[in-house]
Amino acid sequence: PTTYLVKGVFVAHEASPDVAISVFSYGPDDGSKSRESIVNLLGDSSHGGSFYDIHGKSNLEALKTICDHDPQVDIIFDMQGYTLGTRPELMANRCAKVQVNFLAFPGTSGASFMDYIIVDQYVASIERADEEFTEKLAILPRSYQANYFVDPISIPERGSLEWKALRHRENLSESSFVFANLNKVDKIDPHSFSVWMRCMQQVPESVLWLLEPSIPAAAEIVKKNLQIAARDAGICPDRIVFAKKVGREEHIQRMAAGDLFLDTFYYGAHTTATDAMR
């Protein structure tokens, strides 16, 4: 999801003669069009470009690639923070004079080697910055979250034949009120789920639409546990409908099948929220 958000930043800065961008990617190549588009934009480093794939490199090898970069890196942005697959060791070795926490993890790193964090007045408690952040705050006037909606995507109009076909494809009744949360399921906490169950109790003809984990073994366990929790809350397990993982364009289109997006309290929606608001 981070590549969906940040592509526009690269496009804008590539057009500037005053800024040179290099990307050091330590995540696996997922074969997505988003990653491919960024590689095409910046050019692969093996062919003289500025996209460096350091996924298979050790920390020492990756550091050599970053710290020995010519020209020297002036500012480096960690766009993952403490998320799955993160490599804070690369930031801890300070390959740049200024190091910034940005985007995927909008909370403090708690680390002395991170100088700034990019935030806005909504994502950070600015009045408690000294208590909650070890970084200095770089506060943007509107949303801190970069995004890139240049590619047009057709969204089905509610009640249209396309919308009805979409609901059918997603195993959602045309007449049901659809509460939706298409975040990763590891964001679902007991408190949020109990609130969702109370919402469903107030709307008898409603269903809860969730994203199924892409790993089959995990999917079966997660679905079973959520269905048990729903039954314990007095909700028929059949009222929880699971969506399969699909490509980005299809995913944004199918958001139209939902009626109301319900977020979680502690680990909230990020890219998924902006997708839902489209």
N, C-alpha and C positions, 0 to 999 in steps of 0.2 A: 504493500500500500504506500510506502514512503516514496517510491519512484513515481506513483501517480501524482502525488502532491508536488514534488520538487522539480519535475521536468520544466515547468514554466520558468523557474528561477534560472535554470541553465540556459534556456532559450534567450531570456532577457539579457543575461550577462554576456553570453557569447556575442551578442550584437554590439557590446561596448568595447571600444579599443583600449579602455583604461583598466580592464579587469581580465585576468587570465584564470580560467577555471581548470582544475584537475580533480578528477574523481578517483578515489581509492576505495574499491568495493571489496569488502571482506565477506559479503554474503554469497551463498551459492547462486549459480546461474540457473534461474527458474524457467528460462526459455520464454519469458513473457514478452509481449510486444512493447511494454513500457521500458523494460531494461534494454531491449534491442534498440529502441528509438534513441535512448540516451547514449548508447555506444556509437550509434550512427552519427549523432549530433557532434559528439566530442572526438570521435575517432579512437580506435583501439590503439593502446600504447605500443603494441607490437608492430604497428604500421605508422608510427610517428604521431599518433593521437594522444589525447590526455585522459583517456579512461583506462585505469589500471586495475586489473583483476588480481587481487591479493588473497583471494579466498583460500587457495591451496598453500599459501606460504606460512612459515612459522612466524612468530612475533618478531624475531630478529631479522628475518628476511623481509618482512613487511615494513619494519622500521627503516631498514636500509633504503627501500624503495621510496618511502615518504621523506625521510630526513635528508637523503642525498639528492632529492629532486632538484633539477635545474630548469628554471630559476627556483631559488629557495621559497618554500611556502611561508607566506606572511601571516595568513589567518587560516585556521583549520576549524571546520564545523563537524562536530560529532552529531550525526543525524539519527542515531539509534538510541543513545543513552542506555539505561539498564533494561534492555529488552532481549528477547531470545537471540542467542548467537553473538551478543555484544563482545567487544574486545577492548576493554578499558585500558589494557596494558599499552596499547598504541598511543593513547592520549597521555598516559602517565609519563611517557618518555619525552614529551614536549618537543615535537618536531617543528613547532611554529611559535612565534613570539606571542601571538594571541590565540586562545583556544575557546571555542564557543559551543555551548550546549543548545541544540536546536531541533525542534520538530517532533520526532517520534515519542520522546519522553519529556513532557512539559513540566517536569519536577526537578528539584535540585539534584545534582550529582553528589553533593557532599564532599567534593574532591578539591583539594588545593590547586590542582593543575588545570581546572576549568575556570576561566576568567569571567565569562559572561554567559547569560542565558537569555535567549530571545523569547519575550512573552507579550501578553497584552493585559488589559485591565480585567479580563474575564477569567483567564486561565491561571492567573497568579494573584495572591493576596498581597497587593503592592504595599499596603500599609504595614504588613508584617514581614516584609522582605528580609530584614535583618535577622529575624527569628527563623525563617523557613528556607532561606537560600544562602549557600556559601558563595555563589556567584554574584556579580553585579548584574542588575536587571537592565536589559536593553528593551525598552517598552515601545511597541509599535502602536500607532494611533488607532488602528482598527484591529482586525484579527491577525494574530501572529502566524496563523496557519497558512502556508503557501498552498496554492491549488492551481489547477490548469484545466480549464473547461473549453479549450479552443475547438476541440473536435465535436461537431454536432451529433447528438444522440436523440433519436425519436422516442418520446415518452408516450405510451398509450393513454388516451383520454378515458377517464372513468366512464363505464357504461358502453363503450364502443365494442365492436366485435373483436378487435385486437385485445382489448382489456379482458373481455370474457374468455378469450382463448388463453390469455396469460394466466388468469386465475385457474382455469382448468388444468393447465400444464403444471402449475405449482400445487395442485391438489387442494385448492381453496375454493369453497363454495361462493357463488356470485352473491348470495344473500347474507353471508357471514360478515360480521365486523371483525377486521383483522388487526389485532395488536401485533406489532412487528419489532423484532430486535435481531438484526442480522450481523451482530458482532461475533467475534470468536467466542465460543462458549466458555472459555476460561475467565471471561469477564463477568460471568453471572455469579452473583453472591446470594446467600440465603435471604438476606433482607430484601434485596431488589426483587427476587423471585416471589417472595411472599406478598409483596405489594402488587405484583402483576396478577397473582392468583386472586387477590381481592378485587382487582379491576374486572377480572373475568366473571367473578361472582355477581357483580353489578350489571353485567351485560351478558345475559344468558345465551344469546346467539353469536357469541364471539369465539375466536380461536386465537392462539398464540403462535406466531410464525417465527421459528428460530433457524439458525444456520447449523447444518449437520457437520460435524468434524469430517475432514477429508480422509482420515485414516480409518478404514473399515472397522478394525478391532476397537478403536477408541469410540467410534460412532455408536456402536451397539451398547457399550457401557454407559456412555453419556445419555443416550436416549432413554435407556432403562431407568437410570437414576432420576432424570427429570420427570419421567412419567410417574414414578413412585412418589416423588415429592408433590406432584400435582394431585394425585389421588389422595394423599394424606391431607391436602388442603381442601378436599371436597370437590375437586375439578376432575372431570372425566379425562383420562390420559389421551383419549382420541382427539381432544381439543387442542393438543399440541401438534403442530404440523412442522416438519423439518424440510428445509430447502437444501438442495445439493449445491456444491461449489461450482460456479460457472465463470466464464470470462467476464472481464470488467464491463464491456458494453452491455451484454445481456443482463448482468447483475444490476446495473443502474436502471435499465428498462423495467426489470421486474419489480423494482421498488414501488412502482405504481400500483401493485397488487395489494399493498398494505394501506390501512386506513390511519393508523396512529402509531408513530415510532415511540417505543418505550425504552429509555436509556437505563443503564445501571448507575448506582450511586457512587461507588468507590473507584472503579476502573471503567471510566466512561468511554463512549464512542468517540472516534477520532475521524479517520477517513470515512468510516461508515456513516457518521452523522452528516457530513457534507454531501455524501452521495444521496442520502435520504432527502435532504433539503432541495435537491435539484428538481 
